[in-house]
Amino acid sequence: MTSVNITTTKNTVTVNEGDSTIVTVATQGPQGIQGIQGPSGGVTVDETNKVDGSVIYYDQTSATFKADATTTKLTLVDGGNF
């Protein structure tokens, strides 16, 4: 087994080794970009009137994201308003 020296300074990890090696680094806490948080921990989508092919869109009047029969794959590609 090859010995690997790892230096950590202010969340920077440097690996110095002569041969190609797979190195896995894990950190605590949330990973990635955090999106808008709704009441259940994610983005809240009103899907009470969803139909097959619904597309999620933002409705400014109600200030919510919706998935309903107003905007579907069919309305976007078959005579939709762009």
Secondary structure, DSSP 8 states (H G I E B T S, - for coil): ----EEEEETTEEEEE-SS--------SS--S------TTSS--EE-TT--TTB--EEETTTTEEE-SSSSBHHHHHSS---
